[in-house]
């Protein structure tokens, strides 16, 4: 099992520069031992550089990095008790699955028989017992991913790192493998830092999420906190495809506010907003469409595009609030492009975003 148990990871004002380009800018966070924390954000936001800084594949220009309370800022990758699962898996094609997994301990000087026994133990752990003699090319994408995980686990690291681990898999397999990774992390009590640009993936596997934008942390918190209480328009839009609409706080009611949007009045958590213009983040599922005018106040709109996706319907709606993206999971009678509709809002998933 783990040599010394899972470790915390701490960044203290870490900056990474490449010449004039700042890739990570004054970033501070802590990953608690035995938790899975996802670094989430669009391409170029600094998340992969942050992961490489934990791994020791990059060295910080400023600040301090601690693993298990030990300052590792200037230690090389080889001297850190960390393993990384790369996006490409980086398996050796000429070696069997067993040889791939046993490679790390063998290189570190472990006797071959012991390294193979340890490799077999980790292959069983990831559900690949019986496939140890195969070549990587004889495995499916999901199985190759598991070999890469077993190879990282065999070193029994204090911290396990994943760089976009599901990007080479098809949609159905992605869900299964992300569940496997989460299950393994919980079962083995591993500290995991996980990089992705896929917000659904991040919401599904994480204890906490660190959302990055332009080399800085935009917000960090639990999946629930980030989805329900985005701290900025960027986070609201990046997590959950929110529609961002203009509204007006017409009355402050202690912790709540009366908000007017498109002629409708909504009672919402105030989130520090004061009287005057605000932005609302409206989740696609929070917009309710009706073909006939309902009894309660509603906004006249028109369907611009309609798509049937099996489990739900997706609409692009032209409205006085602008173009809105709507998901209908109730699967009412499908509406067609060009149809006049009325829209209202659900009681949840409509949030004032602090400006």
Buried (B, 14 or more C-beta within 10 A) or exposed (E): EBEEEBBBBBBBEBBBBEEEEBBBBBBEBBBBBBBBBBBBBEEEBBBBBBBBBBBBBBBBBBBBBBBBEEEBBEBEBEEBBBBBBBBEBEBEEEBBBBBBBBBBBBEEEBEEEEBBEBBBBBBEBBBBEEBBEBBBEEBEBBBBBBBBBBBBBBBBBBBBBBBBBBEBBEEEBBBEBBEBBBEBBBEBEBBBBBBBBBBBBBBBBBBBBBBBBEBBBBBBBEBEBBBBBBBBBBBBBBBBBBBBBEBBBEEEEEEBBBBEBBEBEBEBBBBEBEEEEBBBBBBBBBBBBBBEEEEEEBBEBEBBEBEEEEEBBBBBBBBEBEEBBBBBEEEEEEBEEEBEBBBBBEEEBBBBBBE
